């Protein structure tokens, strides 16, 4: 059983698509990193997952 599961997540602002149809699962004990250049949607991804 996953601690967190994301399936088919898409986020756009107007014409700019930040991510499309992404999915992943995190299991207890997993260690992750979130890397990317400015403006690629790192903070937005975390906000969407948190429900903001």
C-alpha positions as CSV (number, residue, x, y, z in Angstrom):
1,X,0.0,0.0,0.0
2,X,1.4,3.4,-1.0
3,X,1.8,6.3,1.4
4,X,1.1,8.7,-1.6
5,X,-0.2,7.9,-5.1
6,X,-0.6,10.4,-7.9
7,X,-2.3,9.2,-11.1
8,X,-3.0,11.1,-14.4
9,X,-2.3,14.6,-12.9
10,X,-2.3,17.5,-15.4
11,X,-1.8,21.3,-14.6
12,X,-1.9,24.2,-17.1
13,X,-1.9,27.9,-16.8
14,X,-3.5,29.2,-20.0
15,X,-1.6,27.9,-22.9
16,X,1.4,26.7,-20.8
17,X,1.2,23.1,-19.6
18,X,3.4,22.5,-16.6
19,X,2.8,18.8,-16.4
20,X,0.6,16.4,-18.2
21,X,-0.7,12.9,-17.2
22,X,2.0,12.3,-14.6
23,X,1.8,9.6,-12.1
24,X,3.9,8.1,-9.3
25,X,3.7,6.3,-6.0
26,X,5.7,6.7,-2.8
27,X,6.1,3.9,-0.3
28,X,7.1,4.1,3.3
29,X,10.8,4.7,3.6
30,X,11.2,6.2,0.1
31,X,13.5,9.1,-0.3
32,X,12.9,11.5,-3.1
33,X,14.2,14.7,-4.6
34,X,12.4,17.3,-6.8
35,X,14.7,19.0,-9.3
36,X,14.1,21.4,-12.2
37,X,14.9,24.8,-13.5
38,X,12.9,27.9,-12.4
39,X,9.3,27.9,-13.8
40,X,8.9,24.2,-14.5
41,X,6.2,23.6,-11.9
42,X,8.0,22.1,-8.8
43,X,6.2,24.3,-6.3
44,X,2.9,24.0,-8.2
45,X,3.1,20.2,-8.1
46,X,3.6,20.3,-4.4
47,X,0.7,22.8,-3.9
48,X,-1.6,20.7,-6.1
49,X,-0.8,17.5,-4.1
50,X,-1.4,19.5,-0.8
51,X,-4.8,20.6,-2.1
52,X,-4.1,24.3,-2.6
